[in-house]
Amino acid sequence: LVAMAYEWSVFLEPATFALLATALGAIMYAPYRAKLFDADMKAAAQREGTSSKGDHQHNSEANHVSKVMAISMPVVGSIVLILLFYFLSKIFVIIIIFICLVSLASLNVTWYPLSEYIVNRAFASHARIRDWSIKVPRVDLVLSVPFFLTMIIALGQMAAWLFTGHWIPTNMIAVSIAITGMMFTRIGSMKIAFILLWLFFIYDVFWVFLSHFIFGTSVMLSVAGPVSQLSLPLVIAYPRIFAKYSYSLLGLGDIVLPGLFISYLYRLKSSTAIQLSRAGLSYYAIALIGYVTGFVVTIAMLVVIQSGQPALLYLVPGIFIPVTIVAWRRGELRTVWSPPPLDPAPDVEQGQAPPTELSSPAETLLGGNEDPRPDDEVEVATLLHK
């Protein structure tokens, strides 16, 4: 009985609650931050003229997750997993360099709003310093005071991670990567989400439970161990209190992949292109509840089976099945499955100013179909594989 109580104490671990709070925070913040980013891009396009707007639209269309991309992502993920399984020690330096580049870009995206706020407050009466900027020719980059402050913060975090390997800077970088991935990788329909999530569902089950029949051991668990020990920001890790020298872990893919679908539901909820039922919870709120349920079931199965579990085995059904059932009962499954383009951006030539108010994730959870800021087509997307 004492042993069983010790095992089930994982539900009382602060690490477990921190893990869930971190995942939910990243998933809820990413689509909201994406709308702010889109608004900035649209404002920049209006200042620079129609050619800039056309470039942004081209980038958006070119980087939406298509059927081919949704099918190829688990394939590419499998190839990367095999390479890590056999050659992790040999390509470790390459992995570190790649992670540093991705981390620097992600931290800049994550910290820039705070840097901009600090600069605006600190130099409120010094407009010359506050508004100083230089656009780098032939590069989509603007040097400014907030940009340099963001770089200082990002480089400091990277240095803390590289030289200490402590879980705090590692988690901060991992969360930044997850948020950036969900911001700039967009799913345009439930149909694409179905292909992507259920293929990764099969991917997770195979590489955790079935790969030992081919490779002699579970490839996913064999790779996850060294990755967590090397303090790579590919997992979120919190130290446990009731179990010494042990961590609660959650892979970035278990945040980003469900988060892509939940972000789509957030944009669907905020869209003015379609009208959905106001009765009951929004699909966005239902998916968030499903994510929490799937997370709890994952922890329970870890205790019951006493071995590593593929979180997507429980997260994917937890968010997808309830949304599908509710949409079917409301008679909206066809609309949610393959909706029209969600709120194309207003034409720049008409001189329309962008709206000034946004609905926050908390406001979107229970509210009806009020008309917040339209969802733009402006996306500068970078596809992050699991």
TARASUL-V92087 format. One record per backbone hydrogen bond with DSSP energy under -0.5 kcal/mol. CO is the residue of the C=O (numbers start at 0). NH is the residue of the N-H. E is the energy in kcal/mol with one decimal. If there is no record, write none. Layout:
CO|NH|E / CO|NH|E
This chain:
0|4|-2.6 / 1|5|-2.2 / 2|6|-2.2 / 3|7|-2.5 / 4|8|-0.8 / 6|9|-1.2 / 7|10|-1.7 / 8|11|-1.9 / 8|12|-0.5 / 9|12|-0.8 / 12|15|-0.6 / 12|16|-1.5 / 13|17|-2.7 / 14|18|-2.3 / 15|19|-2.1 / 16|20|-2.7 / 17|21|-2.5 / 18|22|-2.2 / 19|23|-2.7 / 20|24|-2.5 / 21|25|-2.3 / 22|26|-2.4 / 23|27|-2.5 / 24|28|-2.2 / 25|29|-2.2 / 26|30|-0.7 / 27|31|-0.7 / 28|32|-2.9 / 29|33|-2.2 / 30|34|-1.6 / 31|35|-1.6 / 32|36|-2.4 / 33|37|-2.7 / 34|38|-2.2 / 35|39|-2.0 / 36|40|-2.4 / 37|41|-2.6 / 38|42|-2.3 / 39|43|-2.3 / 40|44|-2.3 / 41|45|-2.3 / 42|46|-1.8 / 43|47|-2.2 / 44|48|-1.7 / 48|52|-1.3 / 49|53|-2.5 / 50|54|-1.9 / 51|55|-2.2 / 52|56|-2.4 / 53|57|-2.3 / 54|58|-2.3 / 55|59|-2.3 / 55|378|-0.7 / 56|60|-2.6 / 57|61|-2.2 / 58|62|-1.1 / 59|62|-0.6 / 59|63|-0.6 / 60|63|-0.6 / 63|65|-0.6 / 65|69|-2.6 / 66|70|-2.2 / 67|71|-2.3 / 68|72|-2.0 / 69|73|-0.6 / 70|74|-0.7 / 71|75|-2.9 / 72|76|-2.8 / 73|77|-2.0 / 74|78|-2.0 / 75|79|-2.5 / 76|80|-2.2 / 77|81|-2.2 / 78|82|-2.2 / 79|83|-2.4 / 80|84|-2.1 / 81|85|-2.1 / 82|86|-3.0 / 83|87|-1.2 / 86|90|-2.3 / 90|94|-2.3 / 91|95|-2.4 / 92|96|-2.3 / 93|97|-2.5 / 94|98|-2.8 / 95|99|-2.4 / 96|100|-2.0 / 97|101|-2.4 / 98|102|-3.0 / 99|103|-2.4 / 100|104|-1.9 / 101|105|-2.5 / 102|106|-3.1 / 103|107|-1.8 / 104|108|-1.9 / 105|109|-2.4 / 106|110|-2.7 / 107|111|-1.4 / 110|114|-2.3 / 111|115|-2.9 / 112|116|-2.1 / 113|117|-2.6 / 114|118|-2.5 / 115|119|-2.4 / 116|120|-2.1 / 117|121|-3.0 / 118|122|-2.5 / 120|123|-0.9 / 122|125|-1.3 / 125|128|-0.7 / 125|129|-2.6 / 126|130|-2.6 / 128|131|-0.8 / 131|144|-0.8 / 133|135|-0.5 / 133|142|-3.3 / 135|138|-1.5 / 138|140|-2.6 / 140|135|-2.4 / 142|133|-2.4 / 143|147|-2.1 / 144|148|-2.2 / 145|149|-2.4 / 146|150|-2.2 / 147|151|-2.0 / 148|152|-2.1 / 149|153|-2.8 / 150|154|-2.8 / 151|155|-2.0 / 152|156|-2.2 / 153|157|-2.4 / 154|158|-2.4 / 155|159|-2.1 / 156|160|-2.2 / 157|161|-2.9 / 158|162|-2.4 / 159|163|-1.4 / 159|164|-0.7 / 159|165|-0.5 / 160|164|-1.5 / 165|169|-1.6 / 166|170|-2.5 / 167|171|-2.2 / 168|172|-2.1 / 169|173|-2.4 / 170|174|-2.8 / 171|175|-1.8 / 172|176|-2.4 / 173|177|-2.3 / 174|178|-2.7 / 175|179|-2.5 / 176|180|-2.4 / 177|181|-2.1 / 178|182|-2.0 / 179|183|-2.3 / 180|184|-0.8 / 183|185|-0.6 / 185|64|-2.1 / 188|192|-1.7 / 189|193|-2.6 / 190|194|-1.9 / 191|195|-2.7 / 192|196|-3.0 / 193|197|-1.9 / 194|198|-1.6 / 195|199|-1.9 / 196|200|-1.9 / 197|201|-1.8 / 198|202|-2.4 / 199|203|-2.8 / 200|204|-2.1 / 201|205|-2.7 / 202|206|-2.4 / 203|207|-1.7 / 204|208|-2.4 / 204|209|-0.9 / 205|209|-1.2 / 205|210|-2.0 / 206|219|-2.1 / 209|212|-1.5 / 210|213|-1.2 / 210|214|-3.1 / 211|215|-1.3 / 216|218|-0.7 / 217|221|-2.2 / 218|222|-2.0 / 219|223|-2.5 / 220|224|-1.7 / 221|225|-0.8 / 222|226|-2.0 / 223|227|-2.2 / 224|228|-2.3 / 225|229|-2.5 / 226|231|-2.0 / 227|230|-1.0 / 231|233|-2.4 / 231|234|-0.9 / 233|251|-2.2 / 234|236|-0.5 / 235|249|-1.7 / 237|247|-2.9 / 242|245|-0.9 / 245|239|-2.6 / 246|248|-0.5 / 247|237|-1.9 / 249|235|-3.1 / 250|253|-0.9 / 251|254|-1.4 / 251|255|-3.3 / 252|256|-1.7 / 254|258|-1.8 / 255|259|-2.0 / 256|260|-1.1 / 257|261|-2.4 / 258|262|-2.7 / 259|263|-1.8 / 260|264|-1.9 / 261|265|-1.9 / 262|266|-2.3 / 263|267|-2.4 / 264|268|-2.3 / 265|269|-1.9 / 266|270|-0.8 / 267|270|-0.5 / 273|275|-0.5 / 281|285|-2.3 / 282|286|-2.4 / 283|287|-1.9 / 284|288|-2.3 / 285|289|-2.3 / 286|290|-2.1 / 287|291|-2.1 / 288|292|-2.3 / 289|293|-2.6 / 290|294|-2.3 / 291|295|-2.4 / 292|296|-2.4 / 293|297|-2.0 / 294|298|-2.1 / 295|299|-2.3 / 296|300|-2.5 / 297|301|-1.8 / 298|302|-1.6 / 299|303|-2.3 / 300|304|-2.8 / 301|305|-1.3 / 308|310|-0.8 / 309|312|-1.7 / 310|313|-1.8 / 310|314|-2.5 / 311|315|-1.7 / 313|317|-1.4 / 314|318|-1.8 / 315|319|-2.6 / 316|320|-1.4 / 316|321|-0.6 / 318|322|-1.0 / 319|323|-2.3 / 320|324|-2.6 / 321|325|-2.6 / 322|326|-2.4 / 323|327|-2.2 / 324|328|-2.4 / 325|329|-2.0 / 326|331|-2.9 / 326|332|-0.9 / 327|330|-0.9 / 331|335|-2.7 / 332|336|-2.8 / 333|337|-1.8 / 335|189|-1.3 / 336|190|-2.1 / 340|342|-1.0 / 346|349|-0.7 / 346|351|-0.8 / 347|350|-2.1 / 356|372|-0.7 / 357|359|-0.6 / 359|363|-1.7 / 360|364|-1.0 / 361|365|-0.6 / 362|366|-0.9 / 364|281|-1.0 / 367|369|-0.6 / 369|371|-1.0 / 373|375|-0.6 / 376|378|-0.9 / 378|380|-0.9 / 381|383|-0.5 / 382|384|-0.6
